[in-house]
Amino acid sequence: MSRGGSSPPAAGYLLCSGCRKVLRQQDKRIRVSQPLTRGPSAFIPEKEVAQARPVDERTSLLVEEYSTSGRLDNITQVMSLHAQYLESFLRSQFYMLRMDGPLPLPDRHYIAIMAAARHQCSYLINMHVDEFLKTGGIAEWLNGLEYVPQRLKNLNEINKLLAHRPWLITKEHIQKLVKTGENNWSLPELVHAVVLLAHFHALASFVFGSGINPERAPEISNGLRLLPVNSFCVCDLANDNSIENASLTGGSFGIVDSLSELEALVERMKRLQDDRHDEEASPEEMTTRFEKEKKESIFVVSGDTFHAFAHSGLEDYMIMTADVSRYIEDPAFGYEDFARRGEEHLPTFRAQDYTWENHGFSLVNRLYSDIGHLLDEKFRMVYSLTYNSMAAQEDVDSTMLRRALFNYVHCMFGIRYDDYDYGEVNQLLERSLKVYVKTVACYPERTTKRMYDSYWRQFRHSEKVHVNLLLMEARMQAELLYALRAITRHLT
C-alpha cells in the first residue's frame, strides 16, 4: 500500500477482504499499489515463458513483419509458447488492422478500443490508443463517444450484444446500421467492424485468462494519460471467495492429487473413445444431454453471483473507471446465461443450420476479401494443435478434450452440435476447470490467479495457454456465427 492523491482505489482492481478492512480503517487517500510481478504474465513464472519460448529467428521475423506494435509485446511472448498458432494469429490480426480493407486505419483501432472497453481491458485499450494516434486518429475522439462521428457511435448496440449476449443479434440490428443515410455502414464495412469487435472481445478473454501483465505503468502518451493497467490484487482472493461461497458448493478449489487427476483424465478419454464404438446414443438422448449441460452451466458460475458481488459493499471499487466507460454505453450490461432459469423462449442455435465452414466463411470472404481464409486457418490451427502429450504422459490423443472445451464455450453461447455427445463435457471437464472456462469466456475481467491455479495442477503452463487459445477462438467463432447469420438473414 502506498500513499497517493485524493482518489480512492482505481476502479477495476479487485480487493481481497484483508485489503478492504485496511481501506475501511484508512482515509480516502489510500490507493492500491501495483503488484510486483515480472515477465509477460502474472500467472506464469517469467523463466517458464523464457525457457519454453526461446525467441528464434523465425519468431523475430514474424513479429517484425506482422506485429501491430512491431515488437515482442507480452501477448506475443505468451502466445509464442505455441509458435504455429502465433503465426496464424499475427497474420490475421495484421490483416484486419493494417492491410487494405473497407475501414480507415484509425477507425479500426477505435473499434478495437470500443471492444476492449466492454471488458474493462485497459491493456488492449492502451495499446490501441497508441496505435489510433500513430495512424492519424483525431485525439479528441479519445475523450469519449460523444466526440466521435455518429456512425461509429451507432456500433454501440452491436458491440454490446456481441460481447455479452450475441444470441440477441437480429437482422433488424443489421438493417438499422446499413439503412440509407449519411451515417450508414456498407455491408463490407460492417463485416470488417464485426470481425474487429469479435476479435478484440475474444482477445480480452486471452489477456485476462493468461494474466497478461501491462507493458508499462500508466503514463502520458502523446499528451494523453493512459488508463490504469489491468491489475491483480496481491492477495487475489475477493473474487474467488465470493464465487466459491455463492456457487461452488459441492465443487472444490481444494488441493487435489494432481497425478491421479492426470491419470484419471487420460483414463476417461480412453473409456469414452471405447464406448463410442460400442453404442451410439439416440438423437433424443443427444438432445437431452445438451439441454442438461446447458442448464448445468448456469450453476457453474452465474452472472447473478457477480452482480451480487458488485453490490456487496464494494461498489466504489467495482464500478468501471470513467476512462474505460467513456468508450461504451450501458456499462452495466453483461453476460447472462443463455439457459436462464424459467426462460425457454430463446431458440438454440443449431450449428448444422448455419456453420462457419458452409455459410459464415463464404459470406465473410465475399464481403471482406481474404479475411475468411485467415480466420479459417486460425480456427483450424488451434483446434488441431497437439503435441501428443499431456503433462508427463506421452502418446496421448487429446482430440476429445480439445473438442469438449471448444463445444462447452459454444454451449454457453447457445450453440449446439447435433453430432456431439455433451455427456463428454461432464466426463472431461472437472468443476474448477468449468469455472475457469466460463469466467474467461463470459466475463474475463473477473479471472483471478487462483482460478487459473485451481485446475490441472500437474500440467505445463503451455498447456493452460493452449486452453486459453481454444477458449478465445471458440468465443470469437460463436460471436461471428451469430452476427453473420443475422447479416445473411438481412440479405435474404
C-alpha positions in Angstrom: 0.0 0.0 0.0 1.2 3.5 -0.7 0.0 7.0 -0.1 -1.2 8.8 -3.1 -3.5 11.6 -4.1 -7.1 12.1 -3.1 -8.7 9.4 -5.3 -10.0 6.0 -4.0 -8.5 2.7 -5.2 -8.5 2.6 -9.0 -11.8 1.1 -10.3 -11.4 -2.3 -11.8 -9.0 -3.5 -9.1 -10.4 -6.5 -7.1 -9.7 -6.2 -3.4 -9.4 -9.1 -1.0 -11.2 -8.9 2.4 -7.9 -8.1 4.1 -7.4 -5.2 1.8 -10.9 -4.0 2.3 -10.5 -4.0 6.1 -7.4 -1.9 5.8 -9.2 0.5 3.5 -12.1 0.9 5.8 -9.7 1.9 8.6 -7.8 4.4 6.4 -8.8 7.6 4.9 -9.9 8.0 1.2 -6.3 8.9 0.1 -5.2 5.2 0.1 -4.6 3.8 -3.3 -3.8 0.2 -4.3 -0.2 -0.2 -5.4 0.7 -2.3 -8.4 1.7 -5.9 -7.6 5.3 -6.6 -8.1 5.1 -9.2 -10.9 7.7 -9.7 -13.5 7.6 -11.0 -17.0 4.7 -11.1 -19.5 2.2 -12.9 -17.3 1.1 -12.6 -13.7 0.1 -16.3 -13.7 3.1 -17.9 -15.4 6.7 -17.6 -13.9 8.9 -15.5 -16.2 11.5 -18.1 -16.5 9.0 -20.7 -17.8 7.9 -18.5 -20.6 11.6 -17.7 -21.5 12.6 -21.4 -21.3 9.7 -22.7 -23.3 10.0 -19.9 -25.8 13.4 -19.2 -27.0 12.8 -16.3 -29.4 14.2 -17.9 -32.5 14.9 -16.0 -35.7 11.6 -17.1 -37.3 9.6 -15.7 -34.4 11.6 -12.4 -34.5 10.9 -12.1 -38.3 7.2 -12.9 -37.7 7.0 -10.1 -35.1 8.8 -7.7 -37.3 6.6 -8.4 -40.2 3.1 -8.9 -38.6 3.1 -7.5 -35.1 0.9 -4.4 -34.8 3.3 -2.8 -32.4 6.4 -4.0 -34.2 7.8 -5.6 -31.1 7.5 -8.7 -28.9 4.8 -7.5 -26.6 3.5 -9.5 -23.6 0.6 -11.2 -25.5 3.0 -12.3 -28.3 5.5 -13.6 -25.7 2.9 -15.8 -24.1 1.3 -16.9 -27.4 4.8 -17.9 -28.7 4.6 -20.9 -26.4 2.7 -22.1 -29.5 4.7 -20.8 -32.4 2.5 -22.4 -35.1 -0.6 -20.8 -33.7 1.2 -17.4 -33.2 1.9 -17.2 -36.9 -1.8 -17.6 -37.8 -2.8 -15.1 -35.1 -0.3 -12.4 -36.1 -1.2 -12.7 -39.8 -4.9 -12.4 -39.3 -4.7 -9.6 -36.8 -2.2 -7.7 -39.0 -4.5 -8.1 -42.0 -7.6 -6.7 -40.2 -5.6 -3.8 -38.7 -3.1 -2.9 -41.3 -3.9 -4.2 -44.8 -6.3 -2.9 -47.4 -9.8 -3.2 -46.2 -13.1 -1.3 -46.1 -12.3 0.7 -43.0 -9.8 3.6 -42.5 -6.9 2.6 -40.2 -7.7 4.9 -37.3 -11.4 3.7 -37.2 -10.1 0.1 -36.9 -8.1 0.9 -33.7 -11.0 2.9 -32.3 -13.3 -0.1 -32.8 -10.7 -2.2 -31.0 -10.8 0.3 -28.1 -14.6 0.1 -28.0 -14.5 -3.7 -28.0 -11.8 -3.9 -25.2 -13.8 -1.4 -23.1 -16.7 -3.9 -22.9 -14.4 -6.0 -20.6 -12.5 -3.1 -19.0 -9.4 -4.4 -20.7 -7.1 -1.4 -20.2 -4.1 -3.4 -21.6 -5.7 -3.5 -25.1 -7.2 0.0 -24.7 -3.8 1.5 -24.0 -2.2 -0.4 -26.9 -4.8 0.8 -29.4 -5.0 4.4 -28.1 -1.3 4.5 -29.1 -2.0 2.9 -32.5 -5.0 5.1 -33.1 -2.9 8.2 -32.7 0.0 6.8 -34.7 -2.3 6.1 -37.7 -3.6 9.6 -37.7 -6.6 9.3 -35.4 -8.2 12.5 -34.1 -7.1 12.9 -30.5 -10.4 14.5 -29.5 -12.2 11.1 -30.1 -10.3 9.7 -27.1 -12.3 12.0 -24.9 -15.3 9.6 -25.3 -18.1 8.5 -27.7 -19.8 11.9 -27.7 -16.7 13.2 -29.7 -16.8 10.5 -32.5 -18.9 10.5 -35.7 -22.4 9.2 -35.3 -21.8 6.2 -37.5 -19.1 4.9 -35.1 -21.3 5.6 -32.2 -24.0 3.5 -33.9 -21.8 0.4 -33.4 -22.6 0.6 -29.6 -25.5 -1.8 -29.7 -23.9 -4.5 -31.8 -20.7 -4.1 -29.7 -22.6 -4.7 -26.5 -24.6 -7.6 -27.8 -21.7 -9.4 -29.5 -19.6 -9.1 -26.3 -22.2 -10.4 -23.9 -25.3 -11.9 -25.5 -24.7 -12.5 -29.2 -27.8 -14.6 -29.5 -29.9 -11.4 -29.3 -28.5 -10.1 -32.6 -31.2 -10.0 -35.3 -31.4 -8.9 -38.9 -33.1 -5.7 -37.7 -29.8 -4.7 -36.0 -28.1 -5.1 -39.3 -30.8 -3.2 -41.2 -30.6 -0.3 -38.8 -26.8 0.1 -39.4 -26.9 -0.3 -43.2 -30.1 1.7 -44.0 -29.5 4.6 -46.3 -28.4 7.9 -44.8 -25.3 9.9 -44.1 -24.3 7.7 -41.2 -24.9 4.3 -42.8 -22.5 1.4 -43.0 -21.9 -0.5 -46.2 -22.0 -4.3 -45.7 -18.2 -4.7 -46.3 -17.5 -2.0 -43.7 -19.9 -3.6 -41.3 -18.3 -7.1 -41.7 -14.9 -5.6 -41.1 -16.2 -3.9 -38.0 -17.9 -7.1 -36.7 -14.7 -9.1 -37.3 -12.7 -6.5 -35.3 -15.2 -6.4 -32.5 -15.3 -10.2 -32.2 -11.5 -10.4 -32.4 -10.9 -8.0 -29.6 -13.7 -9.3 -27.3 -12.0 -12.7 -27.6 -8.5 -11.3 -27.2 -9.6 -9.7 -23.9 -10.5 -13.2 -22.8 -7.0 -14.3 -23.6 -5.4 -11.3 -21.8 -7.3 -11.8 -18.6 -7.2 -15.7 -18.8 -3.4 -15.6 -19.2 -2.8 -12.9 -16.6 -1.1 -10.7 -19.2 1.0 -8.1 -17.4 0.9 -4.4 -18.5 3.7 -3.3 -20.9 4.3 -0.3 -18.7 2.9 1.7 -15.8 0.3 4.4 -16.5 1.9 7.4 -18.1 1.4 10.2 -20.5 1.3 9.2 -24.2 1.0 11.9 -26.9 -0.3 14.2 -24.3 -3.0 11.8 -23.1 -2.9 9.9 -19.8 -3.1 6.2 -20.3 -5.5 4.1 -18.2 -4.7 2.3 -15.0 -3.3 -1.1 -16.2 -5.1 -4.4 -15.7 -4.1 -5.5 -12.2 -4.5 -8.4 -9.8 -4.8 -7.8 -6.1 -1.7 -9.2 -4.4 -3.9 -11.3 -2.3 -6.2 -12.1 -5.3 -8.9 -13.7 -3.2 -12.0 -11.4 -3.1 -13.5 -12.7 -6.3 -12.7 -16.3 -5.6 -14.2 -16.3 -2.1 -17.4 -14.6 -3.4 -17.8 -17.0 -6.3 -16.8 -20.1 -4.2 -19.3 -19.2 -1.4 -22.1 -18.4 -3.8 -22.0 -21.0 -6.4 -19.3 -23.7 -5.9 -21.0 -25.5 -3.1 -20.2 -29.1 -3.7 -17.3 -28.2 -6.0 -13.8 -28.0 -4.9 -10.9 -25.5 -5.2 -9.0 -27.7 -2.7 -5.6 -29.3 -3.3 -6.0 -32.5 -5.3 -3.6 -35.2 -6.1 -2.6 -33.9 -9.5 -1.0 -37.1 -10.6 -4.2 -39.1 -10.1 -6.1 -36.2 -11.7 -4.0 -36.6 -14.8 -4.2 -40.4 -14.9 -8.0 -40.2 -14.3 -8.4 -37.8 -17.2 -6.4 -39.9 -19.6 -8.4 -43.0 -18.5 -11.7 -41.2 -19.0 -10.7 -40.2 -22.5 -9.8 -43.8 -23.4 -13.0 -45.1 -21.9 -15.1 -42.6 -23.8 -13.3 -43.5 -27.0 -14.0 -47.2 -26.5 -17.7 -46.5 -25.6 -18.2 -44.6 -28.8 -17.6 -47.8 -30.8 -19.9 -49.9 -28.6 -23.2 -48.0 -28.9 -24.5 -44.8 -30.4 -26.8 -42.6 -28.3 -30.2 -41.8 -30.0 -30.8 -38.3 -31.3 -33.3 -37.8 -28.5 -30.7 -38.8 -25.9 -28.1 -36.5 -27.5 -30.6 -33.6 -27.3 -31.3 -34.4 -23.7 -27.6 -34.4 -22.8 -27.1 -31.0 -24.5 -30.1 -29.5 -22.6 -28.8 -30.9 -19.3 -25.3 -29.4 -19.9 -26.7 -26.1 -21.0 -28.8 -25.9 -17.8 -26.0 -27.1 -15.5 -23.7 -24.4 -16.9 -25.9 -21.8 -15.1 -24.8 -23.2 -11.8 -21.1 -23.3 -12.6 -20.8 -19.6 -12.0 -23.7 -17.4 -12.7 -23.9 -13.7 -13.7 -26.1 -13.2 -10.7 -23.1 -14.1 -8.5 -21.1 -11.4 -9.9 -24.0 -9.0 -9.8 -24.4 -9.7 -6.1 -20.7 -9.3 -5.6 -20.7 -5.9 -7.2 -23.4 -4.8 -4.8 -21.9 -6.2 -1.6 -20.3 -3.0 -0.3 -17.6 -2.9 -3.0 -19.4 -0.5 -5.3 -16.6 2.1 -5.1 -14.1 -0.5 -6.3 -16.1 -2.4 -8.8 -17.6 0.4 -10.9 -15.8 0.9 -14.2 -13.4 3.8 -14.4 -14.7 6.8 -16.3 -11.6 6.3 -18.5 -13.0 3.0 -19.7 -16.7 3.7 -19.7 -16.3 6.8 -22.0 -15.9 4.3 -24.9 -19.1 2.4 -24.3 -22.8 2.9 -23.4 -24.7 0.8 -20.9 -21.6 -0.4 -19.0 -23.8 -2.5 -16.6 -24.9 -4.7 -19.5 -23.1 -8.1 -19.2 -23.4 -11.8 -19.9 -26.5 -13.6 -18.8 -26.8 -17.4 -19.0 -28.3 -18.4 -22.3 -30.3 -21.1 -20.4 -31.6 -18.8 -17.7 -33.9 -20.3 -15.2 -37.5 -20.2 -16.2 -36.8 -18.7 -19.7 -37.3 -21.1 -22.6 -38.1 -18.6 -25.3 -34.5 -18.4 -26.8 -34.1 -21.0 -29.6 -30.9 -23.0 -29.6 -28.6 -22.2 -32.5 -28.3 -25.5 -34.3 -24.7 -25.4 -35.7 -25.8 -27.6 -38.6 -28.2 -24.9 -39.8 -25.5 -22.2 -40.0 -21.9 -23.4 -40.0 -18.7 -21.5 -40.2 -17.5 -23.9 -42.9 -20.6 -23.8 -45.2 -22.0 -20.4 -44.5 -20.0 -17.9 -42.4 -16.7 -18.4 -44.2 -18.0 -17.7 -47.7 -20.1 -14.7 -46.6 -17.2 -13.0 -44.7 -14.8 -13.7 -47.5 -17.2 -12.3 -50.1 -17.7 -9.0 -48.2 -14.2 -8.6 -46.8 -11.8 -10.2 -49.2 -9.4 -12.9 -47.8 -10.2 -12.5 -44.1 -12.2 -15.7 -44.3 -9.1 -17.7 -45.3 -7.0 -16.2 -42.5 -9.7 -16.8 -39.8 -10.3 -20.3 -41.1 -6.7 -21.1 -40.8 -6.6 -19.8 -37.3 -9.7 -21.7 -36.2 -8.3 -24.9 -37.7 -4.9 -24.4 -36.3 -6.0 -24.0 -32.6 -8.5 -26.9 -32.9 -6.0 -29.3 -34.3 -2.9 -28.1 -32.4 -1.4 -31.0 -30.4 2.0 -32.3 -29.2 0.6 -35.8 -28.5 1.3 -35.4 -24.8 -0.4 -34.3 -21.6 1.7 -33.2 -18.7 4.2 -36.0 -18.1 2.4 -38.5 -20.3 3.4 -39.1 -23.9 1.4 -40.6 -26.8 -1.9 -39.1 -25.6 -4.6 -38.1 -28.1 -6.2 -35.0 -26.7 -8.7 -34.5 -29.5 -11.7 -35.3 -27.3 -10.5 -32.8 -24.7 -10.0 -30.0 -27.2 -13.4 -30.6 -28.7 -15.0 -30.7 -25.2 -13.5 -27.3 -24.4 -14.5 -25.7 -27.7 -18.0 -27.1 -27.6 -18.5 -26.2 -24.0 -17.9 -22.5 -24.8 -20.4 -22.7 -27.7 -22.9 -24.4 -25.4 -22.8 -21.4 -23.0 -23.5 -19.2 -26.0 -26.5 -21.4 -27.0 -24.8 -23.2 -30.0 -25.5 -26.9 -30.3 -23.8 -29.6 -32.5 -26.2 -32.4 -33.2 -23.4 -34.9 -33.7 -21.7 -34.2 -30.4 -22.4 -36.1 -27.2 -22.5 -33.4 -24.5 -22.2 -36.1 -21.8 -18.4 -36.0 -22.7 -18.2 -32.4 -21.3 -19.0 -33.6 -17.8 -16.7 -36.5 -18.1 -13.7 -34.5 -19.2 -14.0 -31.1 -17.6 -13.9 -31.1 -13.9 -15.6 -28.4 -11.9 -12.8 -26.0 -11.3 -11.9 -26.1 -15.0 -15.5 -25.3 -15.9 -15.5 -22.3 -13.5 -12.3 -21.1 -15.2 -13.7 -21.7 -18.8 -16.9 -19.9 -18.1 -15.3 -17.0 -16.4 -12.7 -16.5 -19.2 -15.2 -16.9 -22.0 -18.1 -14.9 -20.5 -16.8 -12.3 -18.0 -13.0 -12.5 -18.4 -12.3 -9.4 -16.3 -13.2 -11.5 -13.2 -10.5 -14.1 -13.8 -8.0 -14.5 -11.0 -4.8 -16.3 -10.5 -6.5 -18.6 -8.0 -8.9 -19.8 -10.7 -6.0 -20.4 -13.1 -4.1 -22.3 -10.5 -7.1 -24.4 -9.4 -7.3 -26.7 -12.4 -4.8 -29.2 -14.0 -2.2 -28.7 -11.3 0.3 -31.0 -12.9 0.0 -29.7 -16.4 2.5 -27.4 -18.1 1.7 -23.7 -18.3 1.9 -24.0 -22.1 -1.0 -26.5 -21.9 -3.0 -23.9 -20.0 -2.2 -21.3 -22.6 -3.4 -23.7 -25.2 -6.7 -23.9 -23.3 -6.9 -20.1 -23.4 -6.3 -20.1 -27.2 -9.1 -22.6 -27.6 -11.4 -20.5 -25.5 -10.5 -17.3 -27.3 -11.1 -18.9 -30.8 -14.3 -20.7 -29.7 -15.7 -17.4 -28.4 -14.7 -15.4 -31.5 -16.3 -18.0 -33.7 -19.5 -18.0 -31.7 -19.8 -14.2 -32.0 -19.1 -14.4 -35.7 -21.7 -17.1 -36.3 -24.5 -15.0 -34.7 -23.5 -11.8 -36.5 -23.0 -13.4 -39.9 -26.3 -15.3 -39.6 -28.1 -12.0 -38.9 -26.3 -10.5 -42.0 -27.3 -13.5 -44.1 -31.0 -13.1 -43.0 -30.8 -9.4 -43.9 -29.6 -10.3 -47.4 -32.3 -13.0 -48.0 
